[in-house]
Amino acid sequence: MARIFGFRHREDYSGEERIGPPEADSDNLCADEISGLSTLYSPEQESPAHVRDVADVLSEWGKIAAEQLSEIRHIQEQRANCDVSEIIEELKIADEPEISMARASLYGFDFRRVEPEQVDRDAFGKLELDYIKSNLVMPIAVRGETLVVATSRPADLFIIEDIKRQTRMDVEVVVCLDEDINKVCDAFDEKKIEYDLDDIISDMTDIEVVQDRQEEAEDLEKMAGQSPVIKFVNYVISNAIREGASDIHIEPKEKLMKTRYRIDGVLFETMQSPLKMHPAIVSRIKIMANLDISERRLPQDGKIKVTAGGRTIDLRVSTLPTNHGEKVVIRVLDSKSILKDLEQLGMEPEVVSVFRKQIVLPHGILLVTGPTGSGKSTTLYSALCQMDGDKLNISTVEDPVEYELDFCNQVQANEKIGLDFAMALRSLLRQDPDVIMIGEIRDNQTARIAVQAALTGHLVLSTLHTNDAAGSVTRLVDIGIEAYLIAASLNAVLAQRLVRKICPNCKEIYEVSEHIREYVERAGVGADELFHGIGCDDCRGSGYVGRIGIYELLVIDEVFRDMINKDSSVSNMRRVFRESGQPTLFDDGIIKVKQGMTTIEEVLRVTEVCSKAPEKVPDENVNSG
């Protein structure tokens, strides 16, 4: 702000007194005063005042080092209106709970984790559910005339004032996480039907299919429409979505029907039901998926669309005849799980940087490899989400189309009518594509067309089933692609696995067993860096909640191109990869272990090293997926 001096009261020609600067021709102003005006009116050169933020709080707590704080400030200067919390998360300096605690301290509020059972339902009902979800603020208790609200946005004072106006109550604020609010909203969503499983099963005890009757199909259809059957199927599906299951297994056994969920890659048994319920349950699922309920001798496939928590979820249904009846597997496809940045998948910053450069190249092949269920499709979808769909013609060929993306053209392969990957690719190349994503390279024909597309100026993304990145070159040779074509067209290979994350609620330091110690010592992991989960209700006693990826990225440079042309054997490719100094899957897993994200047993379980050491004995109710 400029400092203004030398103003004096004087009268203007109208005789009115006013305040203003003395004029140069005034008799009362001497030459020395005139020469000093430049000094009197010069503005102060002050830098803008720094406002204390989350980074400062974390720095004071010792969570951010001085050089990290300098890096954060530098990025802030380059990005206009960027939230410092986003930068901290991007650099992986602190996790979300730590950032939220710092945010609470910054604004003088308490921080707490909020579980649904801790929330007063009457208090929660004082605001509309849509309002709570959109503004990430929820009432959790009433204390006299004061409403206690939990929010992840304590800086939004307008929302707090609006809540005061709506409820006509004083408001006390606590800070929580976004996920806490979403969890409570899911639990209190009145649109979701709450079922008492024991009551449903007891209602279904009278339902039984009489065998060897001609009208059995009609009986099944009638029973599948009865209320207890509908409630049971709805319960199984809604509970699976709520638990975060990727698959639902309904299995008939000799004396009972078993229902299992695959959560974080592992199957958990959730319930056992009377076997006589099974035909009606399967028929109900078939009706929902538009399948033939009278056909029980052949496998069938279908799909169902359901709405849960305000979002649409696709269910892929597969039936398979077994000796005790039809087994049903329902794949749960939640689009929320793929809408992630590459950093959220678990890639280290160095890998993210190189991978981003690969997905903006104008042509070539980028492969993502790993076994079934290792997250390859999620990685490819995340890569496509980074592209500009408005300026690029992005097309995919998949079997099946797992998630619908608005910004690209997706083709469903159907071998029954002759529309296989090769035919779909040939057609796509006549559609002026820029980027092509192929669900999987399975045969010589598909691989050859992919190579031709890459050599003619298209960027091709696809998956391949190999154990590591280096083995992909040999697999393409085995499929029948000449080494010189691979060397000319292949840009990079990303190998990945999914490891389970340690449950944060029961996490503790522990000492590994003797047969694991050799790997720990070889990896240079300290005893104070080894954590595991002891098991609690939140993790179903497993010690793990959620999964994260481990990766190895092989970039095909000139050295690799020469080696591919000379010797493309697996052993040679792996040797050259190790000599390049790039981290392997095991190395990246050890980084996650040191960060306290997963256990050494999990890393050994999903990498090749696990064949050399027995993994931790699982719970008798848990079967590895």
N, C-alpha and C positions, 0 to 999 in steps of 0.2 A: 504494500500500500504506500502511495506517495505521501511524503511529509509536506504539509503546506504551512508555511510560515509567512509573517509580514503582512497579514490581513489587518486592515484597520477600518473602523467605522467612518463613513463619510456620507455626505448628502449628494444626491444626484441633482440634475437641473430642475426636477420637479419639486425639490425641497424635501423629498422623502429620504429617510435614513436607510441605507442598505449596507450589507457586508460584501466586500469584494477586494480583489488585489489592488494595490496602489498602482496608478498609471505612470508611465515613464515621463510624461510631460507635466506631472504635478509639481507644483512649486515646493511641496514638502518632501520630494524625493531627490536625494543627492546622487551624484555620479557613482560614488562608492556603493550605494545601495543597489543601483542598476547593475553594476558589474557582478554583484553577488547573487542576482536572481537565479542564475543557472544552478548554483549550489543549493539554493533554497528549494527549488522545485524538482530536483533530480530524484527519480524513484529509487526506492531501496531494491537492491538485487538480492532477493531472498529466495532460496529453494523452497518448493512446496513442503509443507509440514507432513511428516510421515505419520500415518494413522496406524496404531498398534493393531496387529491382526493375528490370525491363528499361527502363522509361522513364528512370530515373536514369542508367543506363549510356549510353543513346542521347543523353541531355542532355549528359553528360560528353564524349561524342565529337563534340558539335556538330551532331548530327542533329536535335535537338529544341530549338526556341527556348523562351525563358522563358515567353512567353504561351501557347505550345502545351502546355507542361508544366502550366501552371495549368489549362488547359481539360481536360486529361486527368484531373487530380486532382479537378476539379469533377464530371466524369462518374462517376468512381469512387465519390464520396460518394453519388451518386444511385442507383447500381446496386450492389446487394449482391452480393458474391461474383463480381464480374465480373473476368475476366482482363484485365490492362492491355494485353496484346498485342492482344486483340480490339479494344480502343478505338483503339490506334495504327493498326491496319489499317483500321478503319472511317473514321478521319479522314484516311487516306491520307498519313500523315506519314512512314512508312517501309515498305519492302516486306518480304516474308517472309524473304529471305536476311539482310537487315540485322537484323531482329528475332531471328532464330536466332543470329546472331553475338553479339548483345548477351546473349542468354540463355546462350550458352556461356561468355562472359566472366563473367557474373554468378555462375555456379556453378564457375568455375575449370577449364573443359574447353576443348579445342580444337574449332574448327569446321572442317568440310570438306564438300565435295560428293563424293558417293559414286556412282560408275558401276558397272554390273554387272560389267564386266571387271576392276574393282579388288577384287572381293570373292572371298575364298577359299571355294569351294563346300563344302569339308569343314567349314570353320568355320561357314558358314551353316546347314549341316545339323544342328548341335548343338541347334537349337530347332525346334519344329514351325512350319510355315508359318502356320497359323491363329493361333498364339500371337504370331508376329512381326507379323502384320497387325493384330491386335486391340490390341496394346500399343505398336505403332510403335517397336519396338526390334529390331535385327538384329545378329547376329555377323558380322564382316567379316574377321577375321584371328585367328591364334593365334600368340602370341609366348612360346615356352617353356611355362610353366604359366599364362600369362595369356591370357584371351579378350578381344579388342578388340570392343566393341559400339558401334554407332552408333544414336543415338536422337534423336527430336525433342522428347522430354519429359525433360530432364535432372533436373527436380525430383522425379520419381517414384522415390524411393529404394527403395520396396518392391519395384518391378519388378527393380531391380539386385540386390537381396538374393535375390530369387526365382531369378534367373538363376545366381547363385553357388551356390544350393542345388541347382538342377537339373544344372548342369554340373560341380560340385565343382571349380571353377577360380576363380582371382582374375579380377576384371573391370576392364578399363580402358575408360573412357567417352569417346566423341567425340560431338559434336552435328552432326546433318545435318538436311535438310529432309524433310517428309512425302513429297514427290514422289520423292525419292531412294529411300526405303524401298519405295514402291509400284512403282517402276521395277525395282528389284532383285527384288522378289517376283514380278513378272510374268515376268522373265527366267528365274528359277529355279523356276518353278512346274512340278513334275514331271508335273502332269496335262495340261500342254500338250505336244502331240506336236511334236518337232523334226524337220524335214524337210530333206533335202539336195535342193535343187531340180534340180541337174544329174542326180542319180540318178533322180529321178522322171521327168524328161523323157526320159532314155535308156530307161527302162522302158516309156514310152508310144510309142516309135518304131514298135513293131510293131502298134500299134492303128490301124486304118484302116477307114473305113466304105466298103463297096462300094456304089457308086451304082446306081440303077435296079433295085433288087431289091424284091420285094413284102414280104419279111420284114425290111426295113430297120429298122422300128420295134422289132422284137424284138431285132435285133442291137445297136441303140443302147442299149436297156435293159440288155442283158447286159454291154456294154462299160462302161456308166456305173457298173456295180456292181463293176468290177475295181479292185483295190487301188491301182494307180498313179493312176487317174483320181480316186478318192476322196481320195488323199493330195494331189494337185495342187489340187483345189478347196478342201480344208481349209487348205492352205498359203496360198492366195490370200486366203481370208476371214480367217484368224487373223492373217496378216501385216498386212492392212489395218486390223484393229482395233488391233493393236499400234502401227502407225504413226499412228493417229489419223485415218484417212481417213474422209470422209463419204460417198464414192461409189466403187464399183469399176466400171470400164469394161472389158468383154471384147469386142474388136472384130476381126472377121475382115477381113483385107486380101487382096490378090491372091496373095501368096506366103507370108504368115505370119499369126499371131494375135498381136495386141498387147493387153497388159494395162496399164491405167493406173489410178492412184489420184488422187482429188481430195483434197488436203490443204490446209487453210487457204484454201479457195476456188480453188486452182490445181491443174490436172491435171499429174501427173508420170508419165512412162512408167517402169514398173518392170521389165517383161520382154517379150521377144519369143519366141514358141514356134512350133514347126512347125504349119502350117495343118491338117494331117490330124488333130491333136489336137482341133480345135475342135468337131466334132459330138458327140463323147463328153463333152466338158466341158460343153457347153450342156445335153445330155440329163441329166447328173448334177445340174446346178443345177435343171432343171425337175422332176426327181423329188423333190428336197428341198423344192421350193415347191408340190408337188402340181399341176403343170401337165401339159398334154397333150404328150408328147414327139413324137407323130406329126404334130402341127400345126406347120408351119414357115412357112406362108404368111400367117398373121395375128398381130398383136401379142398378147401375153398378159401378165397381171400376177398376181403371187402374193406370198407372204411366207414367211419362214423364221425360226424361233426358234433361237438358239444360245446357249451359255453360255461366257463367257470371263472369266477372273479372278474367278470366283465371282459374277458378275452376268449377268442375262439381257439379251441384245441382240437386237433385232428387225432383220431384213433384209427390205427390200422389193425384189422382183425384177420387172424389166420386160424383155421381149424385143421386138425389132423386126426384121422381115425387111429385109435389105439385099441389094445385088447380089452380095456374096460370102458370104452366109450370115446367120445371126441374130446381131445385136448384143445383148449382155446388159448391163444396168446394174443394179447392186445398191446400194440406198441403205442405209447403216448408221445405225441409230437407236439411239443409246446414251443411256439415261435419265440417266446420270451428267452429261451435258452440259447438261441443263435444270434440274437441281437446284441452282440458283445464286441467291444474293441479288442484288438489283438493283444493289448496289454492285459486285459481281463482274463484271457485264456491261460495265462501263466508264462508267456514268452518273456525272456530276459530282454532288457533294453537293447542290447547289441543284436540279438536275433530279430527283434521287431524292426530295427532300423534297416537291416539287410533285406528282410522279407518284404518290407514296404517298397524297397527299390525294385524287387523282382516283380511285384504285381502291377507296376506301372510301365514295364518294358513293352515295346510295341509288338514283339513277336517272340516265339519260342514256347517251350513246354515247362510248366511248373508242376511237379508231382508232390502229393502229400501221401505218405505211406504209413502203414501200421495195420494191426489186426482189426477184425470186426469189433466195433464198440470202442475204438480208441479216439473218437472225436474228429475224424478226418473231415466229415461233411460239415461239421460246425466250423472248422478252420476255413474251409473253402467258402462257405456262406459269409463268414466274417470278412474274408478277403474281397468278395464281390461287393459287400456293403461299403468298402472303402473307395470303390470306383464311382465315377460320375456317370450314372445311368442316363442322364439327359443328353450327354454328348457321345456316349458310346453305345453301340448295338451289342448288348450282352445277351447271350443265349446259352441255355443249358440243356443237356440230355441226361435224364435221370431214370432210375428204375428202383423204387418209385420216386415221384416228386415228393420229397419229405416236407418241405416248407415252401409256401408260396411267397415269392418276392415280387413286389410291384414294379421294380425298375428293370426287370429282365424278362425275356421270353423263355418259358420253360416247356420242354417237350417230354412227355411221358413215354418211355420205351415200352413196347408191347410185342414180345416175340410171338405170341399166339397169332397175330395177324401179319407177321413179317416185319414189323417196325422195330428192328433191333438197333443197337448203338451205331453200327456201321451205316445203315440206311439213313437214320436220323442225321448223322454227321454229314453225309453226302448232301442231303437236302439243306442243312444249315449253311453249308459253304456257298450255296447259291442265294443265300439271304443277306449277303453283304455284312457278315459279322465282324466285330472288332475283337471280342473276347468270347471264347467258347469254354464252357465248363462241362466236362464229361464225368458222369457219376463214378465210373470205374473203367479202367482199361483191362479187359478180360481176355481178348484174343488178338490174333495177328491182324485181322481186318481192321478192327477199331484202332489198334496201335498204329498201323500204317497210315490210316487216314489222319490221325492226330499229328503224326510227324509231317505229313504233307501240308496240313493246315499251318503248322508252325513255320515251315520253310517258305510258305507263300505269304507270310506277313500277318499271321493271326497269333494272338496270345491264347494258349491252351492250358487250362487248369484241369487236373484230373487226380484220381487216387489209384494206388497200386498196393497190392498186398505183399509187402516184404518186411523182414525183421528190422532192417535199418536202412539208412539213406544210401550207403554205398552199394547195398545189394540190389538196388533198383536198376542199375545199369545192366547187371547180369540177367535180371528177370526180363528186361526188354529184349536182350539178345536171345534168351531162351524162347521168348514168344515168336521170334523170327525176324526181328528188325536188325538190319546190318549195323555194325559198329560205327561206320562213318556217318550214317544218318543220325544215330543217337548223339554222337559228338557234335554234329552240326545243329541239332534242334533243341537239345536239352539245356535248359538254363539253370535249374536248381531242383533239389529234392529236399523236402522237409519230412523227417521221420518223427513220429510222436507216440506217446502213450498217455494214459490218464492214471494218476495216482490219487488215492483218497486223502483228504485233508484231515488233520487232527481236530477233534472236537474242541472248541475253545472253552467249553464249560467244564471239561474234566481233564484238561491238559496239564501234564506235570513232567518234570525231568525224571529219567529212568536210566537204568544200566542194562545194556544189551546182553544177550546170552553169548556163550563162548563161540558158537559156530558162526555168529554174525560179526564178532569182534575183528576178525581179520580184514573184512571189508571196511569197517569203520576206521581202523588204523591206516589202511592203505589210502583211504580218501582224506585222511588228515582231519577228521571231525573230532572236536574235543568232547569230553564227557559232559560238559555243561551245555552242549549244543544239541543233545539228544532228548527229544520229547516224545511222549505218546499220550493217548487218551486212556484213562483207566476204565471208562464205560459209565454212562449215565442214561437217564431217561431220554434226553435230547438226541442222543446218538444210538438209541436202542441197544445200549450195552456194547457197541462195537468199538467205540473210541474214535470213530471217524464221522465227519459230516461234510458232504460235498466233495467235489473232485477238482483237480487242477492238472494242466498238461505239463509234460516234460518233453523237450524237443532237442533234435540235432539237425542242423541245416548244412547241407552240402551244396556249395555254389560251384558250378562247372566252369572253371577258368581254363586257361590255355594248357596248364600242366595236366589237368584232368582230361582235357580233350585229346592230348597226345597219348596218355595212358589208355584211354578207351580204345583208340585205334590200334595200339600195340598189344595190350593184354587186358581184357575186360572181365577177368575172373573175379569172383567175390573176394578172395584173399588179397589179391593185388589192389582192388578198389578200397578195401578196408585199410590196407597198409598206407596207401597214399592219403586217405582221409585222416588217419592218426598223425601222419607226418605233417599235415597242414596245421595242426594245433587247435583245430576247432573242437569245442566240447561235445562229447558223445551224450547219448541218452542218460547213461549212468552218471556222467559228470554233472549234467543239468539237474538230475534227481538229487545229487548230493548238495547242490546249491539250495534246493528247496528244503532239504533236511537241516542244513545250517541255519536257514531262515526260520526254522521251527514250524514249517507248514505241513510236513509229512514225516513219515518214519522211514528208517533205513530198510525195514522189512518190506514196506510198500514199494520202494524203488527196486529192490531185488526181485520182488514178485513180478513186476511188469517188464523188466529188462532181461537181456540174455543171461546176465550174471546169476539170475535166480535159479538156473539149472544146476549151479554149483553149490548152492546152499539151500537147505530146506526152509520154507517160509513158516511163519508163525502159525501154529495150529489154530484153525478157526473155531468159533463156537459151533456146537453140534447142530444148531438151527440155521447156520449160515453156510450156504454153498457158493463157492467161487464161481463167478460168471465167466 
